[in-house]
Amino acid sequence: MTDDAESRSAPYDLRLVPVGTAAWAGSWLGTWATAMSIGVGVAGALAIGVAALLRRSALLAAIALVLLATSGAGALHAHRLATGAIAGLVRTEAVVVAEVVTTADPRVHPAAGVRPPFATIPATLTAVSGRGLAWRTHLPILVSVNGRDVDAWRREPVGSRWRVPGRLQPADRGSDLIGILRVRGPAGGTAAVMAPPSIGLVWVERVRAGLREAVRRRAEEPRALVPALVLGDTSSITPALEADFQTTGLTHLTAVSGANLTVLLGFMLIMARWTGLRGWWLRIVGLVGVLAFVALCRSEPSVLRAAAMGLVVLAALGLGGRRSGLRPLALAVMLLVLLDPYLSRSLGFALSVLASAGIIVWARPWTQTLNRWLPLVIAELVAVPLAAQLSTLPLIAAISGRVSVVGLLANAAASPLVAPATVLGFAAAGMSLLSTVLARVAGFGAAWSAQVIIWVAHLGAALPGASWQWPASPVALGLLVALTVLGGMLTGYALARPTVALVLVAVMIGCLGVVPTQPGWPPRGWVLVACDVGQGDGLVLGLGGRQAVVVDSGPDPNKMLRCLDQLKVSAVPLLILTHFHADHVDGLPGVFAHRRVAEIWVSPLASPEYEAAAVGRLAADRRIPVRTPAVGSQGSVGAASLVVIGPSAGRPLADDSESATQNDASLVIMVSIRGLRLLLTGDVEPPGQEAILAAGADLHADVLKVPHHGSARQDPAFFAATHARIAIASAGQHNDYGHPAPRTVALARALGMTVLRTDTEGSVAVVERSGELSAVTQRTG
């Protein structure tokens, strides 16, 4: 019997899978750190232990012991973070002076709405002084800085020791952090570097800086993607590129993963074999590769996880075979969660494990099947991403509420470029120690490989059917798991038959050109839709005949594009941008995509300047006229009549940096359409609301778009003057601002309004049928 035939006929070795699963579950329960979760872990271990004694089962006994051990280890880790003097300072949000050692690069978060840019830096808290006392410690913490401090923290290498004045705040429940340290301004002193990193980290940073320098002259996106592919350094990835990678299922490329290590080791072992090395020398080469990978990517938990997963997959595909590959995978899971129980709560860890399992179980037989009618290289390029994509599909749907249809094709198209981008990137990093010229040559190749991956992501994300909405309910996810397993079982059959496989590919490509529809959406007779664009505004007024007035475009072009496609809008006679905050204008490319826009109205205050300039450039490129309507001006577009009632003409508009001034410069518009009055308010603040009310504007409306996403800052008299029956708050799920604020929701309900919100109910449609007003939401809360 041949090796392949024996591999196919041998049963899977699943003995350690329940043990690894028990370790994962025990760590998850222990780190939740409640009496109930710990009790469930202990009770489960005792019950399984009793069953082991009755059945004399060594496997059940092992499961019980592992469940008990990992529950205890997780609880001890959580107890360490939740008790003691430092935890008390965190709970009371004390102002302290801390000493921290940075452990990773700063992650810069761009401005969003009124929030300025800020950076977060993972670090180790080594000393704290406050309230007349001082402590020495060694706990993980997240440092948050904003303003001019961001550049200072970005300049210093990882491993630097800082003295930081700031305020401690609690982290999210289930986090592996003692808390968050928000750096204070000059009144509390300034943050200062006390000591440089160790000599080893200095050399690591030199190599990492060499890679960044090698691609510095390339375009912005490949310049940012190469360090992400090679080192997991995502600090320069733009939000737009990140969103496109999420839509196309390529996010795993922008983080340190087992795939990175597998590519690197595969190349090193091939080169070693070409030079004549065999046996233990190959193992030594592999070990050197792992050590170099961990050193360059730094020994963070995610890097160690990636190293373990990469070694497991490489061993399973190359040495032990897929039948025994699940055993080392389960063992790796057990050891990793014992070392770091909080990995059990990491989505990245879960995705790595599932992807590794999918590759181990499916990739090799699918490759062999495809190799009957396709070259081996092409067969591997199809089988590996298909296995990883299929195995992670349910978890990604649970996270995002969407299923990526384009993911398989995008991964297959990008796969040929991942290896050269990664290998050339590592080569550029190493060569930077020897020759800048050679490093730039390798960096040039890496950047162009990355550029093609970026084109794949942008093209895939722009397709109407790139991803389809999928409910995150237990029933829906259970159905998706069943479909995934069934799909895995039937895929081998389909791949063995070229005609069937090609028909399935053609069907999938056809689906990408179809806008995904949801039964009952959009509802018949819709007049206004508040699109679910995240933390921002994106409103659509239906004019009939595939035409609509669009008011604001939200922060995400893909979400705005998807909403307009679902509404079948092909022409926009008027686009209104109430003001220039990012959460109202950054989604403009989604409005412009395959749609005609005839005219744009904008706020009288062109601030923030960079956003206003970006809007101006986009309009000029498309030769779209832009004008600022005066307060009191009226217009009509199809069946809609519009009256501009704000910002109040008597309120001065000063171009300063105050977000409140920019909010108060919002265009406030009363729309009359099909017998309904809709009050669209942008982000107008209480002073602006009071000024509009004082000017005597007629605010009577059937529908109120709640100002500023439901911020707590509202004028009750303004709300009362509307007499609205429906109030719509457009906000992002789990947003940082707490929008819509409970007091604002309570205010609207006290006035008899039905409050609908996009964060919990998805897109909201206002419907008029036979003179009756109603509303339909795209999902339930």
Summary of the structure (lengths in Angstrom):
residues: 781
radius of gyration: 28.4
end to end distance: 57.2
largest distance: 90.8
contacts: 2757
relative contact order: 0.07
helix: 53%
strand: 18%
